[in-house]
Amino acid sequence: MSTPLLLTAFLALCLFIYRRIHYHRYIQYSHIPQPPTSFIFGHMKYLHQFMSQGPPGQHIDLALVSIWHSLGRPPLFLMDLRPVGPCLCIVASHHLAEQISRSSATFPWSVPKSYTVGELKPLIGHESILIKEGQEWKDLRKRFGVGFATGHLMSLLPVVTEKAWLFMRLLERVKDEKKVVKLDKLTQGLTVDVIGEVVMEVDVGAQEELLAQPDISEHAGDYRDQELAQLGEGDDDEKGQLSNFTKIYYRLITSYSADGKPPIDWLSLLTKPFSGRRRQYLSAKVDSFLRDFVQRKHQEEYHSSQSLSSPPSTTTTTTHNSSTNPKSKKSRSILSLSLSPDQTPMSTSPSLPPQILTSTTDALKTFLFAGHDTTAILIGWVLYYLSICPRAHARITSELNTIFGEGATPANIKRQLVDGPEGGAEKVNRMVYCHAVIKEALRLHPPAGTARRAEGGTGFEVTELAGCLEKGGQEDRSEKDGQWNLDGMVLYNCATIIHRDPSVYGATVDEFWPERWLSDTTESRKEEIPAGAWRPFERGPRDCIGRDLAIIETKVVVALVHGRYEFVKVGLGEKIVDEKEGREVVDETGCCMVKEKLYTRRQITARAADGMRMKVQLAKGVVSGGLEG
């Protein structure tokens, strides 16, 4: 082929590539508000600029909030991260978020999850309830929904309280040693123990392992990083196997730590194939343990049900009453309920069908992760805000005194939660201000968001309500009636932005103000906050199945620890102390001023950037002594 022909072909190819890039960068989604676009980098340079302006390692949501303000707070905006990442539509309006998360004629169970959730498959499984769609998702939700019903979870209050009591013992250690500790590590131990008991009815022993460590301060190595044997080797007892399993699962979670870097961190992209193989390796070990566990538990319950249904032997001289034989006690774990014949008709044989075994295993993986991680984060933030907000601290104290009795010791509160006339449920339900504190902590720091995607050709449109459409500072790219077709994009309902909308939350949008959730502040205030403007657990048919467990667990922890301990933040979020008067400086909202704002970073979910570094000491007026006093 002659040189002129080659040159012509090359120029034609370049022109074709240029036009394709130009179309995707400037035309394809031109109807969506967006920042200035680079022909080569899309919006990556713009995002990098805002990430660099923030604190080191900040969560991307914090940069998105700043970008949203820079664009004039539009209801949604585009972040084109191609080819490194997806083309993201950031949803900033609660009206639009509701249209994405609710049922519709096109999507009976809301807009499907985005393909980006596939990154979590090693952690949650290919058959996870977070991934499945349509009837498959509905069947899984029905199977496991019974175990997460509020009434059933309240019946497990004694289990939650006992695990929270171990958390108290850890705090006693920290208090006595007078060292700085990363509270995240302690709350994770608590929530892993709780989810293990509630979901699988096993004692994972995460907190016992922490108690056994000679040092649990922030400088101590994590016991979960210790050398471990292969699952099935070296530990014949179930306790040892569970300990080994916990360490492997922890390593699987921390293998995502590199993903906390900015989305355009090239080193992370280059090493991603290697981290992916490590995840698959660890995931296979987790699967092996859980599959054996599910099959074994099913066989135990199957044989137990068979023996109970068999006619009693006339030659047996010793009888075993079901009320005195602990083995005959029916399991109340979420796993057992999901495998009951009512929920899983195919589970009436000694061996589970492969499909049921796989879906159950992946459900356990999902609940173990989601059930411990987000709750641990929530507990940390609640304890932090109560430590820096005297106004909220005083109201919690008053509420707990009213419910449990003035001066009630942790041991007395524990007895009321476990042995109360209604099993403690009535006490927990009366913790109204504590519930408001939890809601406000989740508003300011939602641990996770949701990404959805409507396939091209579905014609999926969203409409901003009249009067709510705010025009951006740049050229208005929205249609006149505020309608947008969102086919083909990854839709990110950004709770961090939605929760910080000044048009909803007013002048205190960035302040910790639990009273906004109480009806006794103003008669109309609750009506002014639309339900869709608070979505840390998402909303619609695919909201978080474990939201009630997270709230119950947090309330139990607050009830037990609040009157006994004082949490003192160190480093980020540390209170300013007036050197002359020797006391904290309180602002007009009733909260202490801090030296440097505590922010979130990303490791799958949004965590406190420093692991919530704390000192723990006895609260003023508390006499030193044992917990049982």
N, C-alpha and C positions, 0 to 999 in steps of 0.2 A: 504494500500500500504506500502511495506517495506521501511525501511530507505534508503538502497542502491538505490532503484528505485527513491525515492524522490530526493536524492542527485544527481543522474544522470540526472534527468529531470531538476533540478535547474541549474546544470552546463551547460546543453545543451541550456537552455534559456539564460544564461549569455553569452555563446559563440555566440548565434544568435544575441543578442543585441549588443555585441561588434563588430561583423562583419558588422552589419547594420550601426552603428555609424562610424566605420572605413571607410566604403564605402562612406558615405555622407560627411565625413570630408576630406578624403584624395584622393579619386578616382573620385567621381562623376564630379567634376569641376576642375580636376587637369590640364586641358589644359588652364585654365585662370590664368594669373599672380596674385599672392596673397601674403600677408605677412605670417610669420610663424603661423602655425595652432595648436591650443590646442585641444586635444581629447575631453575634456569636454566643453570648452567654445568657441571653434571655433576661431573667430577673435575678440570676445568681449573684452578680456583682452588687446589685442593690440590697439583696438580703445579707450578703457578707458585710456590707457597710454598716447595717444596723446591728448585726451580731457583734461586730468589732466595737461599736460604741457602748455596748452594755458590759456588765461584769464578766469576768472570765468564765467560759463554759456555761453561760446562761442557757436556759431552755429556749428553743426556737419560738415558742408561743410568746415570750416576752418581747422578742424582736418583732413578731407579727403585730402585737399591740401598738408598738411605736410606728410601724409602717401604716397601720390602719389610721392612726391619728394624722400622719403626714399626708394621707390621701383625702383627708376631710371626713373621715368616719363613714365610708359608704357601706351599704348593707352587705356587700360581698366584694371581693377583689381577687384578681388573678396573680398567682406566683408561678411563672413558667420556669421550671428547673430542668427542662429537657436539655441535653440527653442524659444528664447525670441522675435526675430524679423525675418524678411525675409532673404533669401540669396540674397544679393545685388550684382549686377554687376555695378560697378561705371564706367561710360563711360567718359573718359578724352580727347578723340580725337574728334575734330569737324567733321572729315571725318566719323567716326563711328556714331556720333550723327545724322548726316544727313541721314544715311542709316536707322536709327530707326524712324526718324520723317517724312520721305518722303513717298509718295505713292509707292507701289510695286505690283507685280502680286499676291503675297501672301496676302498682306494687302493693299487694294486699298485706305484706308484712314489712312495709317501709322500703326505701331504696336499698338495694343490696349492698353488702359490705364491699369495700374496695379490694382489689387484688393485692394491695400493699400489705394487708394483714397476713399474707403468705410468709412474710419475713418471720413471723412468730410460730410457724408450724412446728419447728423442732421443740418449742417450749410448750405449746398447747395441743399439738397433734393435728393430723389432717382431717379428723372427723369431729373437731371441736365445735361446740355450740356457738362459738364466736365466728366460725367460718361458714357453717352450713346455711343453706338457703331453702326457702319454700317449705314444703311439707316435711322434709327431713329435719329442718330446724324446729318446726312446730312440734313434731313428735318428741324431740330431745327436750324442748322446753317443758312439755307436759310431764315427761318422765321425771325430771329433776325439780320441777316447780313445787311439788308436794313437800320435799325436804326443806325448801327455802321459804315456805309459808311462815308468816309472822308468828302464828300460834305455835307451830312446831318449834321454831327457834326459841321462843320464850320458854318452852318446856325444857330447853337445854341450858337454861341460865346457871344451874349448879355446875355444869361442865365449864362454861365460860368463866364463872367466878373462881373456880379452883385454879384454872390456868392464870387468871389475873393475880391470884394470891402468890403464885411463883414469881410473877413480875414484881410484886411487892418485895419479895426476898432479894431479888436482884437489886432493887433500889436501896435496900438496907445495906447491901455490900458496897454500892457506890457511895452512899452516904458515909459509911464508916471509913472508907479508904480515902475520902476527900480528894478524889482524882476526877479529871475531866473524862467523860465518857461520851461516845457517840450514841445518842438515844435511839437512833435508827436501828442499831444492832440489837438493842434490848427489845424494842417493839416488834421487830421481825421475829425474834425468838418467841414472843408471846403469841403473835398471830399465826405462826406456823403451828404451834402447839394446839391452838384453838381449832384451826381448820382441819388438822389431822383428826382430832376427836369428833368434830361435828360431821365431817364428810366421810371418814373411814372408820371411826371409832377405834383409833389406835393412839397410843401415847408416843408421839414422835420424840419427845424428850429434848427438844431444842434448848429450852431454858435450863433443864437439868445439866446439859452439857456446858452451858455458860457458867452455871454455878460451880461446876467442877474445875473451871479454869483458875489457875493461881492469880491471874490478872485479867480484868475485863475492861480496863481503861482504854482510852482511844489509841494508846501506843502499843497495846498488846496485839499480837498477831491473832487473826481470826481462826478459831478452832476448825472452822469449815475448810480452811486452806491446808490443814494437816494432811499428811500422807494417808491414803486409804487403800484398803484391799479391794480386789475385784468383788463386785456383788456376787454373792454365792460362795465366796472363799474367805476363810479366816474367821467368819462370824456365823456360827451355827444358830445362835439364838435370835429371836425376832427383834429384840432390842438392839443388838449389834447391827443387824441388817438395816433397821430403820435409821440408825445413826449414820451408817454408810450411805444409805439412800439420800438422806438429808444433805450430806456434803456434796454428793454428785449433783443433786438438783440445784444446790446453791451455785456450783460451778457453771451449770448450764445457764442460770440467770445472769451471772456476772460475765459470761462470754459475750453479752450484748453491751458491755460497758463502753466499748469503742464507738458504739452507735450514738453515744451522748455528745460526740463532737459535732461541730457545725456540718450541715448537710453537704458542704462542698469541701470537706477535708479530704484531700487527694490521697494521703497516706492510708486513711481508713478504707478508701475505695480499693486501693491496690491490695490491701491485706484481707479484704472481705472474703475471697474464696477460701483462704486458710481458716478464718474464723468460722466460716460456714461448715467446713468439714469437721471441725472440732465440735460444733453444735450437734451435728448429726451423730457423731460418736457418743457424746454424752446423752443425747436424746434416746438413742437405742438402749442404753443402760437403764435409763429411767423407765422406758417402755417395758423392758424385760421384768423389772421388779414389780411394776404396777399390774401387768397382765397376770403374773403369777399370784399376786395378792388378790386381785378380783376373782380369779378362778377359785382360789382356795377359800375365800370368804363365802363365795356362792355355794361351794360344795358343803361347807360347814352348815350353812343355813338350810340347804336342801336336805341333808341327812337329819338335821334337827327337826325339820318339819315332818319328815317321814316318820321319825320315831314318835313324835307327838300324835300323829294321826293313826299310828298302829294301835290295835287293841292291847290292853295290858295283859301281861302274862299271869296265868293263874298259879304258877309255881314260884313266882317271885315272892320272897318273904320281906324284902325291903322296898318301901315305896319312896318315891321322890316327888314331893310336892313342888309344883312349878313356882310357887312363891318362895321356896327356900333353896331351890337349885339354881345357882347363878347361871348355869349354862342354858337353862330354859328361858331365860329372860330375853324377850324379843328385842332385837337391835333397833335403835332409833336413828342410826346414821343415815345420811343422805344416800350413801351407796346402797344400803340395805333396802331403803324405801324405793329406790329406783329399780331394783331388781325384783321387787315383789311381783307376784302374778298379776296384780291389778294394773301395774305400770308396764311390765314386760312379760306378756303372755308366753313368749318363747323361753323364759327362764325356768320353766317347770321341769327341766331335765337336769341330770347331774352335771353336765358340761354346757357351758354357754356357747351359743352359735358364734362363729368368728366375727360376724358383723356386730353383734351385741357386745362382745368382748372388746372389740376395738373402740367402738363409740363410748363405752363405759370407761375404758382406760384413758381415752383422750379427754373425757369429761373430768376425770380426777386430776389430770395434768392442768387443765384449765382452772379448776376451782382452787387447786393448791397455789397456783401463781396469783390469780386475780384475788383470791380470798385472803391471802396474807400480805401481799405487797401494798395494795392501795389502803388497806385498813391500818397497816403499820405507819404509813405516811400520814394518814388522818390523825391518829393518836398523837404523833409527834407534834403536828401543827396545833392541835387543841391545847396540849400541855404548854406549848410555847406561848400561845396568845394569852392563856390564863396567867402566865408568869409575867407578862409585860403590860397587862391591862388591869390595874387595880379596880376599875369600875366593874368589869366582868367578874373578876375574882371575888369581889364582895357579894355580888348577886348570886354566884354559884354557892358560896358559903351559906348564904341565907336560905337558898332553896334546899340544900342538902340537910341543913339543920331542921327545916320544917318536915322533910320527908323521913329522915332517919333518926331524928332527935338531936337536940343540941349537945355537942360534946361527944357524940357517938364515936367510938374507936373503930379503926378498920376492922377489927375482929367482930365487933357488934354489927357493923354494916354488912359484913360478909354473911353473918348468920341470917340477917333479915333478907338478903338476896336469895339465899339458898333455902331457908326454912320458913319464909314468910307464908301468910295464909293463902296467897295465890302464887306461891313459888317465886316471889320477887317481881313478877311481871307488873303488878300494880305500882310498885315503887319506881321501876324503870320508866313506866309510862308517865309518871308525874314529874319527871325531870324535864320540864318544859324549857326552862332557860338553857339548860345544858344542850337540849336539842337545837336551840337557836344558835348557840356557840358552834356546834358541829356544822350547821348549815352555813354559817358565816365563814368558818375556816375552809370549807369546801368551795365556797364562792370565790374566795381570794386565791386558793391554791387547788384547783381541780386536778386530781392525779393523772387523769387520762382523758382523751377525746375519742371521737369516732370518725372514721373515714368511710365514705360510701362512694358508689359509682353507678351511674345510669349508663348502660351501653348505648353506643351511637344508634340512632334510629328509633329510640323509644319515645322521643318527643317530650321528654320530661322538662317541665317548666316550673319556675317558682315566681311568685308575685309578691312584691312588697306592698304592705297596706298603704292606702292613701294617707298622706300626711306624715308618713314615717320615712319617706325616701329622702335621704340627705345626699346632696350633690358633692362630689369630690372637688378638690381645689384645682385639678387639672381639667382638661376637656371632658365634658360629660359624655360618656360612652354608653350609658344606659338608654334603653328605649323609653319613650315618653311615658308609658303607662307603668314603668317599673317591673317589667317582665323580662326574664332571662331564660333562654334555653341552655340547660346544663349537660346535655348529652356528651358522653365521652370523657368528661373530666373527673378527677378524683375530688370529691366534695368533702371538705374538712369542716365539720361543725366545731369551731374553735371556742370551747367553753371559756377559756381565759379572756377572750375578747368579749364574748356575750355577757360574762359576769361583771365586766368593767365598763358597761355602757352607761355614760352619764345621763342619758335620756331616761333610763330606768331607775338607776340607783342614786341619782342626784349628786349633791356636793360631797357626800361621804363615800363615793364610789371606791376610793382607794383606801378607805379607813376600815378598821375592824369595828363593826357596829352590829352586834347580835340583836340589838333591840329592834332592828328593822323587820325582824321576823315575828315579832310579838304583837298581838292585837291590842295590848294595853298602852302602846306608844301613841298612835293616832288611830281613829276608827277606820280611816280609809287607806292607811299605809299598805296593809297586806294586799288590798285590791289593786294598788298602784304597781305592785310587782307581779307581772304576769307569770303564770306557772312555768311557761317555756323559757323564762329568763334565768332560771336556775336549773342547770342540767349536768351536774358532776357525774351522775350515774346514767346520763343520757335519758331520753324519754321515748314514749311510743312502745309498740309491742316488743322491741328489742332492747329495752332498758336493762340495767344491770340486775341479774337475778339475785345477787347477794347483798343488795343495798341494806336491807334490814339487819342482816348479821353485822355489817360494819358499824352501823349506828348503835346497836345493842351492845356490842363489844366495847365501843368507845365510852358509852355511858357507864358501864360497869367499872372500867378503869378509872374514870373521873371520880366516881363515887368512892372508890377505895383509896385513891392516892391524894385527893385534893386537900383534905384536912391535915394530913401528916407531913407532906413534903413541900419544900419550896424548890422550884427548878430555876437555876440561874444560868442564863445563856452566856456562852463564852465565844468571843470572836464575832462573826457575822451576827447581827441582831442583838448584840450586847447592849444593855441599858446604859444611858449616860447618867453618871452620878455627880451631883453638885459637890465639888471638893470642899467648899466652905461649910455647907450644911450637912454633908454626908448622907444625902438621900437622893432618890431618883428624881429626874426632871419629868414632870407630867405635862402633856399638851392639853389643848382645849377639849379633846375628845375623851379625856380620862385614861389615855394610854401613855406609857413611858416612851420618851424619845430614845432612839437607839443611835449608836455610833455609826454603824454601817448596816444598810438594809439587808435582811436575809432574803435570798432569792432561790429559785429552783434551777436544777440542771436536769438533764434527761438521761435516764438509763431504763429504757422501755417506757417507764412512767416518770412523772415529774417529782423529783425528790429534793429535799433541802440540800443546798449545794455543799454544805460542810458535814452532812450526816447528822445534823442537829446536835452539835457539841454542847454539852451541859455539865454543870455541877449540880449535885443533889444534896440538899441539907434538910434538917428538920424544920418544919414551919414554926414561926414564932408562937410561943406558948405551949408547944408540945413537949412533954417531959420525955427525956430519952429513956428507952426501954424496949422490950421485945414487942413484936407485932401482936402477940396473943393477949397483951395486956388490955 
